[in-house]
Amino acid sequence: MSAPPFTSFTTSFLIEQTPGEAFDAVTNPRGWWSEKIEGNTDTVGDEFTYRYGNVHYCRLKVLESVRGERAVWLVLENSFNFIDDQTEWVGTKISFEIVVDGDQTQVHFTHLGLVPEYECYDICSNAWATYINGSLRRLITTGVGRPNRRK
């Protein structure tokens, strides 16, 4: 009997705002992830880049964009300055599912393919938790996130 496969990193939160408001924030990663994101981020086929100094670079493509429901990004290129295997994120998908839950909206984030066996998992999952549960949630609920600042 083989061991079960590792699961991808996931986190979620509930908010009072509408699914449309949540979606608008998700597709504005300059408002919650990094002010240095370059390129369009909201239409299927758009490609954009994220850069955090010389620590992390990635190029992503918008695969799905359904207002009020979901956004999915594919990682096309990636590099970290703190791990050996620079392909760990390549081909993974970053997914935001937005659903009504009673009188609230749930935002469910999954980085499909970011698994505990990866060298970057601890650092990346902690960073995602901060960006999603802190900055993105704050952007949706107050209008002001805490993205990496443009320097």
BATI-438063 format. One record per residue (C-alpha): residue number from 1; residue in one letter; x negated, y, z. Coordinates in Angstrom, 2 decimals. Last residue first. Example, Ala and Ser with C-alpha at 12.3 -4.5 7.8 and 13.67 -1.06 7.14 Angstrom:
% residues 2
num;residu;px;py;pz
2;S;-13.67;-1.06;7.14
1;A;-12.30;-4.50;7.80
***
This chain:
% residues 151
num;residu;px;py;pz
151;K;-11.38;50.27;-3.94
150;R;-7.77;49.32;-4.67
149;R;-6.23;48.07;-1.44
148;N;-5.39;44.43;-0.78
147;P;-1.64;44.39;-0.38
146;R;0.25;45.30;2.80
145;G;3.84;45.72;1.71
144;V;6.08;48.79;1.87
143;G;9.76;48.71;0.85
142;T;10.84;47.80;4.38
141;T;12.47;44.36;4.07
140;I;11.19;43.23;0.68
139;L;7.70;44.72;1.05
138;R;7.46;43.38;4.63
137;R;8.34;39.86;3.49
136;L;5.72;40.13;0.75
135;S;3.04;41.42;3.17
134;G;3.54;39.18;6.18
133;N;5.13;35.84;5.39
132;I;3.81;35.79;1.82
131;Y;0.43;37.53;1.99
130;T;-0.48;36.18;5.44
129;A;0.69;32.63;4.69
128;W;-1.11;32.79;1.34
127;A;-4.36;33.76;3.08
126;N;-4.05;30.92;5.59
125;S;-3.30;28.46;2.77
124;C;-6.29;29.74;0.80
123;I;-8.82;29.55;3.67
122;D;-7.73;26.10;4.79
121;Y;-7.25;24.73;1.26
120;C;-10.46;25.99;-0.38
119;E;-12.28;22.63;-0.23
118;Y;-9.24;20.87;-1.65
117;E;-7.96;17.71;0.10
116;P;-5.29;19.75;1.85
115;V;-3.46;20.45;-1.45
114;L;-2.99;23.53;-3.60
113;G;-1.40;21.74;-6.54
112;L;1.92;23.53;-6.48
111;H;1.47;26.76;-4.53
110;T;4.97;26.90;-3.09
109;F;6.91;29.92;-1.85
108;H;10.55;29.78;-0.70
107;V;12.35;33.10;-0.31
106;Q;15.65;32.59;1.50
105;T;18.38;35.20;1.24
104;Q;20.89;35.76;4.03
103;D;24.67;35.69;4.45
102;G;24.81;31.91;4.16
101;D;21.52;30.87;2.55
100;V;21.32;32.42;-0.91
99;V;18.33;31.15;-2.83
98;I;15.02;32.51;-4.15
97;E;12.38;30.08;-5.36
96;F;8.87;31.49;-5.78
95;S;6.31;29.23;-7.45
94;I;2.57;29.42;-7.93
93;K;1.43;26.73;-10.32
92;T;-1.87;24.85;-10.46
91;G;-3.68;24.36;-13.77
90;V;-6.94;25.85;-12.50
89;W;-6.78;26.26;-8.71
88;E;-9.46;23.72;-7.76
87;T;-11.51;24.25;-10.93
86;Q;-14.34;26.22;-9.30
85;D;-15.51;23.17;-7.38
84;D;-18.39;24.34;-5.14
83;I;-16.58;26.71;-2.80
82;F;-17.23;30.16;-1.28
81;N;-17.62;32.52;-4.26
80;F;-14.20;31.62;-5.63
79;S;-13.29;31.32;-9.29
78;N;-10.08;30.82;-11.22
77;E;-8.74;30.63;-14.74
76;L;-5.32;29.73;-16.18
75;V;-3.29;29.65;-12.96
74;L;0.36;29.21;-13.96
73;W;2.98;31.54;-12.48
72;V;6.58;30.70;-11.59
71;A;9.33;33.17;-10.68
70;R;12.74;32.16;-9.42
69;E;16.35;33.01;-8.67
68;G;17.29;36.69;-8.33
67;R;15.90;37.55;-11.72
66;V;14.78;34.48;-13.67
65;S;11.08;34.65;-14.56
64;E;9.37;31.44;-15.51
63;L;5.92;30.68;-16.93
62;V;4.16;33.98;-16.09
61;K;0.47;33.47;-16.82
60;L;-2.36;33.84;-14.32
59;R;-6.01;34.84;-14.37
58;C;-7.94;34.40;-11.15
57;Y;-10.84;36.06;-9.35
56;H;-11.93;35.61;-5.76
55;V;-14.87;36.62;-3.56
54;N;-16.71;39.15;-5.77
53;G;-14.26;41.88;-4.79
52;Y;-10.74;40.45;-4.62
51;R;-9.54;40.12;-8.18
50;Y;-6.17;39.16;-9.59
49;T;-5.53;39.03;-13.32
48;F;-2.38;39.16;-15.40
47;E;-0.76;37.33;-18.28
46;D;2.81;37.90;-19.46
45;G;4.39;34.96;-21.31
44;V;7.67;35.07;-19.40
43;T;8.18;38.64;-18.17
42;D;7.42;39.98;-14.68
41;T;3.69;40.36;-14.06
40;N;2.22;42.73;-16.62
39;G;-1.54;43.25;-16.59
38;E;-4.14;44.10;-13.96
37;I;-3.84;43.32;-10.27
36;K;-6.06;45.72;-8.30
35;E;-3.29;46.85;-5.89
34;S;-3.37;43.35;-4.47
33;W;-0.88;40.88;-3.01
32;W;2.20;42.75;-1.66
31;G;2.99;45.82;-3.80
30;R;0.63;44.98;-6.65
29;P;2.41;41.59;-6.67
28;N;5.55;43.27;-8.07
27;T;7.35;40.19;-9.38
26;V;7.97;39.01;-5.82
25;A;9.35;42.43;-4.83
24;D;11.90;42.53;-7.66
23;F;12.85;38.94;-6.89
22;A;13.59;39.73;-3.24
21;E;15.73;42.72;-4.21
20;G;17.63;40.58;-6.70
19;P;18.14;37.81;-4.15
18;T;19.72;40.40;-1.84
17;Q;18.18;41.67;1.40
16;E;18.92;40.20;4.85
15;I;15.79;38.05;4.90
14;L;14.86;34.42;5.48
13;F;11.33;33.01;5.16
12;S;9.45;30.28;3.36
11;T;6.14;28.44;3.24
10;T;4.56;25.83;0.99
9;F;1.13;24.36;0.33
8;S;1.26;21.31;-1.92
7;T;1.79;17.84;-0.52
6;F;-0.85;15.17;-0.34
5;P;0.09;11.91;-2.01
4;P;1.22;9.05;0.22
3;A;-1.48;6.49;1.03
2;S;-1.51;3.34;-1.03
1;M;0.00;0.00;0.00
***
